[in-house]
Amino acid sequence: MNMHDKMAKELFDNKSLNALSYLIENGRELEFEYDKKRCFLSKDNSSGFVSIWVEKKEQYFDSMEQLIEKAEINTVSFEEIWKESELSILY
């Protein structure tokens, strides 16, 4: 099993923020759902920004660390909603 596969397993098994950061920073993308809202995480390799889309509204940050600390969904911080979110697809 390669590192990406190990991190993906850790992400889906434990909802590890470290695994999430590693995977997004290395070009993976994630769909998940929180409070019946579809969300999408990705990184734009040309600009270096990481984005979270909630429905059709985008928030973007300079790093995954900033996204985790500052992103909000329904005025609730990303860190607070993360454990209750339902992971769907890792691209």
C-alpha positions, 0 to 999 in steps of 0.5 A, spaced: 500 500 500 502 506 497 502 513 502 496 516 498 492 509 499 494 509 507 492 516 508 486 515 504 484 509 509 486 514 515 482 519 512 475 515 511 477 510 517 478 516 522 477 523 519 484 525 520 485 532 519 492 530 518 490 525 512 486 530 509 491 536 509 496 531 506 491 528 501 489 535 498 496 538 498 498 533 494 492 534 489 487 530 491 479 532 491 474 530 496 466 531 496 463 530 503 456 532 506 454 536 512 447 539 514 445 536 507 449 541 504 454 538 498 461 540 499 468 540 495 475 541 497 480 542 492 487 545 491 489 549 485 496 547 483 497 553 479 495 558 484 496 554 490 490 556 493 486 551 497 478 551 496 472 549 499 465 549 496 459 549 499 453 548 495 456 553 489 459 558 494 467 558 494 471 560 500 479 559 498 485 560 503 493 560 502 493 553 505 490 547 508 492 549 515 488 556 514 482 553 511 481 548 517 482 554 522 478 559 518 473 556 513 465 556 516 459 552 514 453 555 516 457 560 521 460 554 524 467 553 523 470 547 519 473 544 525 467 543 529 463 540 523 468 536 520 467 530 525 459 530 523 460 530 516 459 524 511 465 523 506 463 521 499 468 521 494 476 522 494 478 523 487 
